[in-house]
């Protein structure tokens, strides 16, 4: 299982998705973005004084670096989730 970085900050929604992904027996984060795409979480990116269009899938703001590190491409303050 991948090691979690001590002191790292993670969004609760992203943490739940990662927990679900790992509980399915996945040991590598390589396919995690595809899993996030299937979860279909809806959100808007806030930048400047305006909101963007509705975006579906956290895979749009997550990348895997070094083959094992899950990293957000935008600060969490810029995400506004559309609750179901």
Backbone as ProteinMPNN parsed JSONL, in Angstrom:
{"seq_chain_A": "XXXXXXXXXXXXXXXXXXXXXXXXXXXXXXXXXXXXXXXXXXXXXXXXXXXXXXXXXXXXXXXXXXXXXXXXXXXXXXXXXXXX", "coords_chain_A": {"N_chain_A": [[0.857, -1.186, 0.0], [0.518, 2.266, -0.766], [2.496, 4.748, 0.853], [1.367, 7.16, 3.157], [1.89, 10.616, 3.306], [3.093, 12.206, 6.106], [1.6, 14.915, 7.694], [0.579, 15.986, 5.4], [-1.942, 17.71, 3.536], [-5.246, 16.926, 2.683], [-8.175, 16.898, 0.718], [-11.361, 16.104, 2.115], [-13.228, 14.789, 0.391], [-11.56, 13.871, -1.679], [-9.897, 12.216, -0.167], [-11.753, 10.246, 0.669], [-12.358, 9.109, -1.835], [-9.822, 8.08, -2.496], [-9.484, 6.23, -0.436], [-11.59, 4.441, -1.023], [-10.683, 3.538, -3.532], [-8.248, 2.247, -2.841], [-9.285, 0.269, -1.172], [-10.406, -1.454, -2.965], [-8.419, -3.085, -3.663], [-6.398, -2.037, -5.146], [-3.018, -1.192, -5.46], [-1.338, 0.605, -6.536], [-1.167, 4.024, -7.447], [-1.505, 4.572, -10.116], [-3.804, 4.172, -11.769], [-5.624, 5.72, -10.504], [-6.522, 8.363, -11.327], [-8.292, 7.654, -13.452], [-10.194, 6.227, -12.014], [-11.216, 8.308, -10.453], [-12.419, 9.804, -12.461], [-14.567, 8.181, -13.105], [-16.091, 8.422, -10.82], [-17.438, 10.771, -11.003], [-17.68, 13.309, -9.65], [-18.953, 16.565, -9.267], [-17.921, 19.893, -9.826], [-16.827, 23.338, -9.608], [-14.247, 25.427, -10.85], [-12.821, 28.063, -9.222], [-11.539, 31.069, -10.104], [-9.968, 34.115, -9.89], [-12.385, 36.638, -10.291], [-14.552, 35.214, -11.205], [-16.653, 32.321, -11.815], [-15.993, 29.099, -13.149], [-17.252, 26.936, -15.761], [-19.332, 24.082, -14.984], [-17.566, 21.278, -13.933], [-16.88, 17.858, -14.395], [-15.639, 15.234, -12.549], [-12.885, 14.542, -10.556], [-10.485, 13.863, -11.63], [-9.69, 15.796, -13.329], [-8.298, 17.656, -11.864], [-6.241, 16.396, -10.592], [-3.08, 14.819, -10.434], [-0.633, 12.248, -11.021], [2.509, 11.946, -9.731], [5.924, 10.957, -9.999], [5.128, 8.354, -10.157], [3.886, 7.521, -7.845], [2.861, 9.503, -6.208], [0.068, 11.363, -5.321], [-1.2, 14.312, -6.484], [-2.687, 17.505, -6.305], [-3.661, 19.731, -8.898], [-4.614, 22.243, -8.677], [-5.168, 24.718, -6.14], [-6.979, 23.841, -3.169], [-8.738, 25.788, -2.363], [-9.785, 26.815, -4.655], [-11.729, 25.16, -5.579], [-15.153, 24.517, -5.9], [-17.603, 22.579, -4.826], [-20.37, 20.905, -6.276], [-23.014, 19.838, -4.713], [-24.891, 16.831, -4.571]], "CA_chain_A": [[0.0, 0.0, 0.0], [1.321, 3.482, -0.791], [2.701, 5.415, 2.131], [0.772, 8.489, 3.247], [2.829, 11.612, 3.793], [2.698, 12.788, 7.383], [1.475, 16.361, 7.639], [-0.003, 16.407, 4.127], [-3.338, 18.132, 3.589], [-6.014, 16.286, 1.628], [-9.608, 17.183, 0.777], [-12.138, 14.94, 2.571], [-13.805, 14.079, -0.757], [-10.462, 13.172, -2.34], [-9.484, 11.152, 0.749], [-12.744, 9.16, 0.565], [-12.165, 8.437, -3.121], [-8.574, 7.32, -2.407], [-9.763, 5.093, 0.457], [-12.393, 3.495, -1.813], [-9.808, 2.994, -4.567], [-7.324, 1.306, -2.207], [-10.045, -0.86, -0.616], [-10.706, -2.36, -4.071], [-7.234, -3.912, -3.872], [-5.4, -1.326, -5.948], [-1.856, -0.826, -4.657], [-0.624, 1.663, -7.245], [-2.057, 5.133, -7.8], [-1.451, 4.815, -11.565], [-5.155, 4.22, -12.356], [-6.48, 6.527, -9.646], [-7.255, 9.391, -12.085], [-9.405, 7.031, -14.172], [-11.198, 5.931, -10.99], [-11.845, 9.59, -10.11], [-13.281, 10.172, -13.575], [-15.786, 7.387, -12.992], [-16.872, 8.841, -9.65], [-18.273, 11.858, -11.527], [-17.916, 14.439, -8.744], [-19.138, 17.809, -10.013], [-17.385, 21.062, -9.132], [-16.421, 24.488, -10.415], [-12.969, 26.032, -10.482], [-12.953, 29.501, -8.983], [-10.288, 31.787, -10.319], [-10.266, 35.535, -10.053], [-13.704, 37.079, -9.868], [-15.642, 34.5, -11.868], [-16.705, 30.868, -11.702], [-15.916, 28.39, -14.429], [-18.366, 26.023, -16.019], [-19.376, 22.889, -14.155], [-16.607, 20.257, -14.355], [-17.201, 16.54, -13.843], [-14.513, 14.333, -12.326], [-11.7, 15.102, -9.915], [-9.301, 13.561, -12.44], [-9.323, 17.049, -14.002], [-7.455, 18.484, -10.993], [-5.322, 15.514, -9.875], [-2.07, 14.163, -11.254], [0.247, 11.316, -10.328], [3.908, 12.275, -9.996], [6.879, 9.934, -9.552], [4.483, 7.05, -10.165], [3.304, 7.151, -6.554], [2.395, 10.655, -5.443], [-1.166, 11.984, -5.791], [-1.022, 15.757, -6.299], [-3.716, 18.358, -6.909], [-3.103, 20.717, -9.814], [-5.174, 23.539, -8.279], [-5.37, 24.803, -4.693], [-8.311, 23.42, -2.738], [-9.603, 26.982, -2.234], [-10.353, 27.144, -5.964], [-12.756, 24.178, -5.935], [-16.469, 24.677, -5.31], [-18.305, 21.353, -5.168], [-21.808, 20.932, -6.515], [-23.534, 18.684, -3.978], [-26.02, 16.128, -5.214]], "C_chain_A": [[0.889, 1.23, 0.0], [1.389, 4.129, 0.586], [2.062, 6.794, 2.094], [1.783, 9.439, 3.865], [2.3, 12.233, 5.074], [2.674, 14.308, 7.239], [0.897, 16.874, 6.331], [-1.468, 16.775, 4.328], [-4.062, 17.485, 2.416], [-7.494, 16.632, 1.811], [-10.359, 15.95, 1.258], [-12.709, 14.129, 1.407], [-12.724, 13.279, -1.492], [-9.958, 12.014, -1.477], [-10.447, 9.97, 0.669], [-12.582, 8.388, -0.732], [-10.894, 7.585, -3.098], [-8.758, 6.079, -1.534], [-10.564, 4.022, -0.283], [-11.526, 2.774, -2.844], [-8.87, 1.932, -3.979], [-8.055, 0.089, -1.655], [-10.466, -1.855, -1.702], [-9.509, -3.261, -4.398], [-6.171, -3.263, -4.736], [-4.241, -0.912, -5.047], [-1.035, 0.281, -5.299], [-1.599, 2.785, -7.584], [-2.154, 5.396, -9.302], [-2.837, 4.962, -12.202], [-6.12, 5.067, -11.528], [-7.197, 7.644, -10.406], [-8.44, 8.818, -12.855], [-10.535, 6.69, -13.215], [-11.95, 7.205, -10.61], [-12.798, 10.044, -11.211], [-14.605, 9.441, -13.516], [-16.669, 7.79, -11.839], [-17.787, 10.018, -9.978], [-18.64, 12.936, -10.508], [-17.987, 15.716, -9.566], [-18.645, 18.99, -9.172], [-17.099, 22.171, -10.139], [-15.058, 24.937, -9.927], [-13.18, 27.528, -10.349], [-11.593, 30.145, -9.211], [-10.626, 33.241, -10.592], [-11.649, 35.856, -9.523], [-14.849, 36.3, -10.499], [-15.532, 32.989, -11.649], [-16.579, 30.264, -13.089], [-17.17, 27.559, -14.616], [-18.265, 24.821, -15.093], [-18.449, 21.83, -14.75], [-16.994, 18.95, -13.687], [-15.937, 15.706, -13.744], [-13.292, 15.005, -11.744], [-10.412, 14.772, -10.672], [-8.82, 14.801, -13.198], [-8.395, 17.922, -13.167], [-6.469, 17.648, -10.168], [-4.329, 14.935, -10.866], [-1.248, 13.22, -10.382], [1.669, 11.685, -10.719], [4.789, 11.183, -9.403], [6.261, 8.55, -9.496], [3.816, 6.659, -8.87], [2.747, 8.296, -5.723], [1.149, 11.253, -6.096], [-1.07, 13.471, -5.465], [-2.152, 16.507, -6.985], [-3.043, 19.415, -7.775], [-3.627, 22.129, -9.545], [-5.312, 23.556, -6.761], [-6.807, 24.441, -4.323], [-9.278, 24.596, -2.624], [-10.28, 27.336, -3.549], [-11.442, 26.163, -6.395], [-14.048, 24.449, -5.175], [-17.301, 23.478, -5.763], [-19.79, 21.587, -5.303], [-22.375, 19.664, -5.85], [-24.771, 18.128, -4.664], [-27.321, 16.377, -4.487]], "O_chain_A": [[1.91, 1.25, 0.688], [0.445, 4.054, 1.374], [2.201, 7.517, 1.108], [2.454, 9.096, 4.838], [1.175, 12.731, 5.108], [3.618, 14.907, 6.725], [0.738, 18.084, 6.166], [-2.146, 16.214, 5.189], [-3.562, 17.489, 1.291], [-7.997, 16.652, 2.934], [-10.025, 14.84, 0.844], [-12.673, 12.899, 1.442], [-12.957, 12.135, -1.882], [-9.628, 10.95, -1.999], [-10.012, 8.82, 0.607], [-12.658, 7.159, -0.741], [-10.892, 6.475, -3.631], [-8.249, 5.006, -1.856], [-10.256, 2.834, -0.183], [-11.622, 1.558, -3.009], [-8.716, 0.851, -4.548], [-7.507, -1.013, -1.665], [-10.842, -2.984, -1.388], [-9.58, -4.096, -5.3], [-5.147, -3.881, -5.028], [-4.463, -0.34, -3.98], [-0.134, 0.833, -4.668], [-2.738, 2.52, -7.968], [-2.818, 6.345, -9.718], [-3.019, 5.797, -13.087], [-7.312, 5.118, -11.831], [-8.383, 7.866, -10.162], [-9.496, 9.448, -12.903], [-11.708, 6.843, -13.558], [-13.171, 7.188, -10.461], [-13.858, 10.602, -10.93], [-15.649, 10.009, -13.838], [-17.873, 7.534, -11.862], [-18.795, 10.233, -9.304], [-19.77, 13.424, -10.496], [-17.171, 15.925, -10.464], [-18.915, 19.075, -7.974], [-17.127, 21.962, -11.352], [-14.748, 24.841, -8.739], [-13.668, 28.178, -11.274], [-10.611, 29.784, -8.562], [-11.474, 33.548, -11.431], [-12.038, 35.406, -8.445], [-16.009, 36.684, -10.345], [-14.463, 32.463, -11.341], [-17.011, 30.854, -14.079], [-18.032, 27.491, -13.74], [-17.219, 24.581, -14.489], [-18.539, 21.52, -15.938], [-17.396, 18.946, -12.524], [-15.245, 15.496, -14.74], [-12.724, 15.918, -12.344], [-9.361, 15.343, -10.381], [-7.678, 14.849, -13.654], [-7.766, 18.836, -13.701], [-5.927, 18.124, -9.171], [-4.685, 14.6, -11.995], [-1.179, 13.378, -9.163], [1.998, 11.732, -11.904], [4.422, 10.558, -8.407], [6.812, 7.656, -8.853], [3.233, 5.579, -8.782], [2.214, 8.067, -4.637], [1.167, 11.607, -7.275], [-0.881, 13.847, -4.308], [-2.529, 16.183, -8.111], [-1.981, 19.93, -7.425], [-3.134, 23.097, -10.124], [-5.551, 22.511, -6.155], [-7.737, 24.71, -5.083], [-10.488, 24.428, -2.77], [-11.255, 28.087, -3.554], [-12.019, 26.321, -7.47], [-14.038, 24.593, -3.952], [-17.66, 23.371, -6.936], [-20.391, 22.357, -4.554], [-22.226, 18.56, -6.374], [-25.573, 18.856, -5.248], [-28.364, 15.863, -4.892]]}, "name": "protein", "num_of_chains": 1, "seq": "XXXXXXXXXXXXXXXXXXXXXXXXXXXXXXXXXXXXXXXXXXXXXXXXXXXXXXXXXXXXXXXXXXXXXXXXXXXXXXXXXXXX"}
